Amino acid sequence: MKKRIAVIPGDGIGLDVTPEALKVLRAIAETGGHEFVFTEFDWGAERYLATGVSLPEGALDDLRRSYDVVFLGALGDPRVPDMKHATDILFGLRFGLELYANIRPVKLLAPQLTPLRDRGVGDLDFVVVRENTEGLYVHMGGNFKKDTKDEVAIQEDVNTYKGVERIIRFAFEYARAHGRKQLLMSDKSNALTYGHDLWQRVFAELQPQYPEIESRHLYVDNLAFQLIKNPTQFDVIVTCNMFGDIISDLGAALVGGLGLAASGNVNPDGLSMFEPVHGSAPKYAGKNVANPMAAILTAGMLLDHLGLQQEAEWVEQAARASMETGNTARDLGGSLKTSEVGDWMADYITAQYPAKTARS
Ligand SMILES: NC(=O)c1ccc[n+]([C@@H]2O[C@H](COP(=O)([O-])OP(=O)(O)OC[C@H]3O[C@@H](n4cnc5c(N)ncnc54)[C@H](O)[C@@H]3O)[C@@H](O)[C@H]2O)c1
């Protein structure tokens, strides 16, 4: 299989972890008999500070035309305090490419990674499907009498029938395609009686179309409580942009933290983009200490998206082995540097899965 992959390392530790994800993808290509062609883009703070350009003109068309998938490291730089470039690039890609489904798996790979008592591998394995193009993140609103004691600040929460229907349908379809049995829709319709009432009505409309999926609802405050108390009950969770943002970080904390949290921004009818959940963690940037496993597991999701399920499984098995053997970065209690984690993963895949397996 030949695939063209657009790579945007971005800023901070994005520049450190992205080469490690590519290292693992190269090992997978070699082992699986595939050809991955990587094209790097220097979109990020450095270029923005030097030229004033954040997301170049025509970028979206170029990506759509020439690539099968996008990999992004992270964006954010203290030298750009208003985050202008990061907002332009990240939201430009998410909104411009209609990446409406943000998939964030929460899976425990080794028992020592969870802060929860008496929970083991197999107890935590669910996926958060976050709406990624609407809600409170559409930058609609404004300030009146800004910087006075009479200031009024309004941030609009946008929920459209089209947006809500496609994300709930995506979650049902995702559950069906991945052999998942349950779907939970979470909102705050008891307080947000217009926007989230729409979620309720669309959910009720779609439920009969997926009789094999057990579907139910929880208010998001109860969901937060249940995620700590009994996370084993969850399979697929679909929710709005802001709740998904928060709930998935909570989920990441349950299974080892941001150094392990992977995500995909998916448009099922177009180009999709994969990125670790973490940001640019400026204090670790350029020090070869950040954990690249989130980026590597993100590369695994990218493989799954390209239809390479076996190769995606290899990445997860290698990650599991790294944790079982203590070959991890500092945030997980190990002593490996960023580049050493990437080396270990690539070597493991090359040694464990001989190249002829997939070619034969
Ligand atoms: N999608 C993105 O690109 C994205 C996401 C979140 C934040 N940001 C941006 O990143 C910058 C820093 O934000 P932040 O500090 O709130 O979040 P962050 O995710 O960058 O870092 C938070 C903390 O998590 C830990 N951490 C994160 N990733 C890690 C890794 N790979 N290995 C080890 N430890 C890791 C570190 O302790 C770090 O200080 C800001 O500019 C923010 O806007 C970007």
The ligand as a Gaussian input file, in Angstrom:
#p B3LYP/6-31G(d) Opt

LIG

0 1
 N       -3.679000      20.342000      20.018000
 C       -2.680000      21.128000      20.395000
 O       -1.767000      21.397000      19.640000
 C       -2.699000      21.665000      21.797000
 C       -3.389000      21.033000      22.816000
 C       -3.293000      21.534000      24.118000
 C       -2.518000      22.647000      24.366000
 N       -1.879000      23.265000      23.343000
 C       -0.963000      24.398000      23.565000
 O        0.258000      23.898000      24.112000
 C        0.847000      24.861000      24.981000
 C        1.064000      24.261000      26.353000
 O       -0.215000      23.948000      26.914000
 P       -0.449000      23.164000      28.265000
 O        0.758000      23.300000      29.133000
 O       -1.763000      23.574000      28.803000
 O       -0.642000      21.640000      27.825000
 P        0.429000      20.542000      27.390000
 O       -0.313000      19.339000      26.983000
 O        1.377000      21.090000      26.411000
 O        1.251000      20.225000      28.712000
 C        0.662000      20.047000      29.990000
 C        1.597000      19.204000      30.848000
 O        1.376000      17.833000      30.532000
 C        2.589000      17.129000      30.540000
 N        2.818000      16.574000      29.196000
 C        2.127000      16.872000      28.070000
 N        2.585000      16.151000      27.061000
 C        3.589000      15.392000      27.518000
 C        4.480000      14.442000      26.927000
 N        4.392000      14.101000      25.641000
 N        5.415000      13.875000      27.705000
 C        5.504000      14.180000      29.002000
 N        4.699000      15.065000      29.623000
 C        3.756000      15.667000      28.885000
 C        3.664000      18.097000      30.964000
 O        3.814000      18.054000      32.360000
 C        3.071000      19.433000      30.573000
 O        3.579000      20.485000      31.325000
 C       -0.114000      26.048000      24.981000
 O        0.332000      26.972000      24.049000
 C       -1.441000      25.419000      24.573000
 O       -2.318000      26.339000      23.998000
 C       -1.917000      22.779000      22.065000

